[in-house]
């Protein structure tokens, strides 16, 4: 099934309804390894069509993974019948008309060759040192995404994503370090670099000291900061702010953060490819009439001022807002011009946090989160990692984190551990020093 054939089927069967349709096709491989053994090697593909029928402001949605013409026709009829029985949607907004976009590409990824090369390298490092155990996963995927509607919208894109994640532990499971990397192109050198860096990190865990809970100056890695920024994006809904259900209530247009805080979204940034149009509800709003809307670079925080929240066209028209975002295609926090090593050498008496895990919202009105540190907490003295520290539970708001950043490195492509490597969770951000970070209790994790 291609988008041209889908459009013809829709035009022949739409009856008196407007429509839009999403065609999604994905191919991927996934390699998992544990205890220095490959435990799974899977190559898979999946496709689906989602049809939305709009009839007199009433909406019906149906989807199918069977892309035969007969199945798609049944899906169209099902969405139409659902719309017939539905009530009118008070947030109805006319569909986006006459827009075209296509950066889709023909990809011929040789999964067999790719997987074989990765497995050869993994077997090589598994046998290098029997005193350590290696865990992790590697995925490669190509997603082809197309949207059409009944008023001449056609948008297509291809999103390639390759993710490499590795964890090293000692044989007694008392020491543990983790790193990850992602790319829009297949690159086994990233995996090799992760392993090299992990061996260096592992040396820092040879000495471990206990530290009491408290409020500390910390250095957050891009992974740790990326997870907090992703969580913060869930608090950015304009309607929630207006209804006083968000930490961003009454903050739009106000200077809240230091003037060097600049956070924005840009689907065309070169570091990693993102979807340049709205396709999924990723932020908690209901964008059912906005599907296919073009995305562009938009400021969320500019020179410390809150510039835009996430909203629908309907709500913006109702409230007369002009600078809101349909969604965040990615998140970019501007850093400095300092490379990581130059940044670290100027830091003294701080705790380095490599990544976070099991993050949950405690109070969405204030933005307070809780979670755990994991696989890499170190003491930094005079620009050097001197020993590892026990893990902690933290209680902290990402808004307070941005308020309390005092310095940062240049920005790097982040790999948030909690949110993973999805093409819906791209973050580019710096290493940063954060004052008064609340490490509330000790965690027994390694």
C-alpha positions, 0 to 999 in steps of 0.5 A: 500500500502506498499513499497514492493508492490509499488516496484513491481508495479514500476518494472512492469511498469517503461518501460525504465526509471529510477525512485525513489518513496516516500511513505508517510503515516501519522496519527495524532490527533489535539486538539485546545482550545480557551477562556478555551474551546475545539474548535476542536478535530480531528483525521486524516490520509493521505498518498501519493505516489510521483513518479519521472521518469528519462529518458535520463536525463529528469525528470517527477514527479507525485503524488497521494493520491489514493494508489490503484494499478490502481491509482499508475500505472496511476501516473507512466505513468503520470510521464513517459509522463512528462519526455518524454516531458521535456528538459534534466536537466543539473544537472543530477547526477546518482541515489544513488545505493545499499543503505539500511536503515530501522529504521521504527517501528510498532506504535499502538498509542491509539489515543482515550485514548491519546485524552481523557486523554488530554481533562480531564486535560484541563477541569480540568485547565479550571475551576481552575481560571476564571480570566484567559483564556487558549488557545493552541493546542496539536498534536500527529503524526506518520509519516512513510516515505519510499524511493526506486529507480531503482538501489536498494536503500531502506530507511525507517523511522518512525518519531513520534512527540508530541507537546504541546502549551499553552497560558494564558491571563487575562480576559481583554486580557492585559496580555499574556504568552506562552510556548510549548514543543515537544517530540518523545514520548507521554507525558502528563506530558509535558503539565502539566509542561507547565501549571505550568511554565505559572502560574509562568510566568504570575505573572511577567506580574502583573507589566508592564512598557513601554520601548523605542525602541533602541539597548539593551542587550537581553536574547533570549530563545531557542524558539526565538533563534531557529526561528532565526537559522531556518531562517539562514539556508535558507541563507546557500546555497552554490550557493547563496554564490558563486553568492554573493546573501547570507550573507555567500558570501566569508565566507566558511572556514573563522573565522566569529564568536567567537570561542565558536560558534559551530553549526551543524546538526546531524540526530541521536541526541537523543533529538528528532528523525529526518529523516536520509536521504534526502527526501524533498527540505527544503532548496531552492536547487533542490535535485531531483537526491539526494533524498535518500542521507544519512545524518550524523553529519556535522559541519556548524560552528566549533569554529567560522569557517564556515565549510559547506553550503548546496548544491547538489552532482552536484554542489559540483562536479562542484565546487570541494567542499568537506564539504557541506551538502545535507540539515539540518536534524536539527540544534544544537547550542552547549551551556555551561554546565550551567543549565537555573537557574544558567545562569539567576542568573548571568544576570543583566540589560537585556531584556528577549525575550520569543518568536518571531512572524511574521518573514520576510526577509528584505534583503537576501544578508545581512540576515536582518530579521524583526519580532515581540516579543510576549507573554513574554518580561521581564526586568531582574535585578540582576538575577531576572525577575522584571516586564514585558515590552511592545512588539517590532518590531525587525530588526536583522540578525541571523548572527549578533546574533551569532556574538554578543552572549556573554554567554549562558546556556546549550542547550535545545530542542527548540520550534520555534514558527514561524516554529512550531513543524514540524519534518523538523524544529528541533532545539536544542539551549541554552538561550543566552545573545546577545549584541546590539539587535535592538528593532526598534519600539514598537508593540501594541501586548500583 
